[in-house]
Amino acid sequence: MMEIDEGLTTLRCYSALAALSFYKNGNESPADVEKMLTQIKNIEKTTYFPTKASSSASSSSSVHEEVVRARNAVVASKIYSSTFRWVPEDYYSYTLSKRAQILGAHSTFQLCKSMLMENRSYDKSLATSTSSDGDDSTYGRFYLIMLQYETTINNKKLKSELRALRPVKERLDPSKFDFRVATEEDNARLTGYSHNAVTPFGMRENVPIILSKAITAENGGDTSGSGSGGGMSQFIYMGGGHINCKIGCAVADFVAATKPLVLDVTDPR
């Protein structure tokens, strides 16, 4: 257990270290595992408990604030199935299979990412909300899409699914939708997180969340025949506010906490 004090908030984090289940399979030597564990512990220490010298630096202070904010949001959401996994610094250089082993996932289809998408053809006058970025879930300027690494966003599906959220007589012309990955500036402003650390929890602004329908399928979209069906993929891992931290939780709990739009917006890679 790890306890963090941030202002008046006390946060308790469990399962801080990665599962490292691949060690049991003989894929890593004891020395390699020990090196990885030491690396992860150092990342945790410097992130959660920055020294006075480093905390004064904007970059270190920002990273500390981001990961604690994400955790506070998870705790506030009362997602009791949640777990926090720290991964090694070279995590993104590994294959999806190796990443799954590090996290203790049963399938690569449990590995998810959050992508902020912008509608470049957004017309504020057509939204039912008049907020600056449009928080109308049927027609917003920005959407945070949660999808599996094994899939890719299909813009045609995204456009069709969003148009269908409105009654037939009120549906907007297809020309009013043109989705692109949001800029780094908009991503930082709206989510408050950096690349590979974005999470739906604790975002700076209210952005509609879309959960890929494939994630809610019985086998999580896994058609590999690996035997990971039967609900295995109903537990997912996603960004945790820090590039080396991942949040895991049951899909049902994620849906209850974030109330996303569950839409068919992806295709298998």
N, C-alpha and C positions, 0 to 999 in steps of 0.2 A: 504494500500500500504506500502511496505517496500523497502527501498533503501539501497544498499550495495556498498561501494567503495572498490575495490580491485585493487590497482595499478591505472592504467588509465581507468579502466572499472567501469562504474556505472551500476548496475543491479537493475531493478525494479521488484519486485515479488508481484503477486496478489494472492488472495485466499489462504493466508498462513495457515489459520486454517482449520481443518477438518470440513466436512459438519455437522457431528453429527446428521444426519437426524433421527437416531433411537430414539432420545429423543422425537421427535414429536409423535412417535408411542407408547410412554409410556413404553419403555423398560429400561429406566434409570431414576433414581430419579434426581431432580434438583441438589442435593448435589454431586452426582456422576459425573454429567456433568460438574459442576463447577470445581471439582477436576481434571477432564481430561483436561479441557481447560487451567487450571493453569499449569499443567504438560507440555502441548504442548507449551505454551508460554515460559516456562523456557528452554525447549529444543531449541526453536528458538533463544532465547536470547544468550545462551551460545555457540551455533553453529555459528550463524552469527556474533555475536559481542563478541568474547572471550576477557577476560581481559588481560592486559599486562602480568600478572603472568602466566595465563594459556596458552597464545599464545606462550610463550617461550618453552612450553612442546611439544615435537614432536608429541604426539598423538593428542592433541587438535588442534595444528596447521595443522596437516594433514587432520583431519576431516573437518575443516573449509575450507581448500583449495579444498577438493573434492566436497563438496556441491556447492560451488561457481563456480567451473569449470563446473559442470553439468549444472547449470543455465545459465552461459554465453553461453554454446554451444546451449542450447534450444533457447535463445534469438537470437543468431547469425543465427540459422536455420530459423528464422521468422515463427515459428509455432504459428500462432495467436490463435489457439484453445487451446493452452497449459494452464494448471492450476497446481498449486503446493499445495499439501495437506500434512499437518503434522499430524502424527498419534501418539497415546500414546505409551509409552515405552513397554507395554505388548501386543502390536498389534499382534505379531506373536503367542501369546498364544490363540488368538481367533479363532473361526471357520471362514471359508471363507465367510459365510453369514454375520457374524458380521463385518468382515473386509469391506465387500461391503457396509454395512450400514454406517460405519464410513466414508468411502470415498464418500458416496453419489452415489454409482454405482447402476445401475438398475439390474445388474445380476452379479453373481460370475464369469461368463465367460469374464467379462471385466477386471478381475484381472490377470495381466501377470508378468512374471519374465524373467530375462535374464540369460542364462547359457552358460558359456564358455566351449566349447568342443574341445578336442584335438584328432587328428588322430594319433594314436600311430604307425601306419604303413606308415606314411608319408615318401615319397622318394623325396627329393629336386630336383633330376635330372629329375623328371617327371612333375614338375611345369613349367608353362610358364614364371614365374617370378623367379628371383634368389635372392630375399630378404631373410634375415635370417630365418624368420618365414613363408615365402610364402604368398604373398597377391593375388595370383591367385585365383579368386573366384570359379573356377571350380575344383581346387585341392589345397586346403590350409592346412596348419598344424593345424590352429585354426579357429573356427567359433563361433560367438556369436549368440545363438539361442534364439529368443523371442517366448515364448509359454505361454499358459494359465495355471493357477494353476489347472484347471479342466482336464488337459491333461498330458500326459507323452511322452517323446521322444521315437520314434521307430527307433532304430539304423539301421534296415534293410531298412526302408523307406528312412532314411537319406542317406545311402550309395547309394541306387538306384537313388534317385533324383539328387544327385551330379554327379554320373556317366553319367546321361542323359543330363547334361549340355554341354557335348562335342559331336561332331558328332560321329555317330556309329563307324566309322573306327578308331577314335581316343580315344575311351573310354578305361579307365584303367581297369585292372583286379580287381575283387572284393577284392582280397587279399591285395590290396593297401589301403584299408580303414578299420580302426579299431578304432571306436570312444569311448572315455572315458571322463568323467568330468575332466577338467583341474585341475592341482594342485593349491593350494592356492598361491604359489609363482608365477606361470605363470599368474594367474588371477590378482594378484596385479600389476605385471609388465606390462601386456598388457592393462588392463582396467583402472588401477589406482584407483580402488574402492574395498572396503571391502565386506565381505559376507552380503547379503541382501540389499546392497546399489548399486549394479552394475546396470548401465544404459548404453544404446547405445550412449548416448550423452557425448562428451568430453573424450572419451577413449584415453589412452596414445599412443597406437599404432593403425595402420590401420588394422583392423580385419574384414573380410567379415561378414555381418549380414544376418542371415536367419530369416524371419518372417514366423511363422507357417501359412499355408494356411487356417487353420480353423478359424483364427482370421479375415480373409477377407470375410468369408462366410456371407450371408445376415443376419443370426441370430447369427453370431459369434461362431458357433459351439454348441449353446445351444439347446439341444434336450429334455430339461426337461418339456417342455410344460407350462412353467411359464408365457408365453406371453411376453417374453423379446425380441422377434424378431423384424422384421420391422426396422432394422438398429440400434436398441438400443446398441448392442455390438460393433458398429463401433466406439465407443469411449473407449479407454483402459487406464489402469493405470499401471505404471511400477516403478522400482526403481528410486530414484532421487538423488543419490550421497551421501545419508545419510540414515542410517537404519530406521530413523523415518520420512523420507520425500519421497513422491511419486509424480511422474509426470503423469499427465493425458493429453491426446490429441486425436484428431480424427485420426482414422487409415489412412485415405487418406493423412493427413498432415504428419504423421509419414513416410509413404512410399515415399512421395515426398522429404522429408528432408534427409532420410538415404539411400534411394535407395537400399533396401534389396533384397535378393533373396527370393521370395515368393514360398515356397515349402511345399509339403505335407509330413511332418516329424513327426507328432504326432498321438496318439491314445487317445480316451477318457479314463479317469481313471475308 
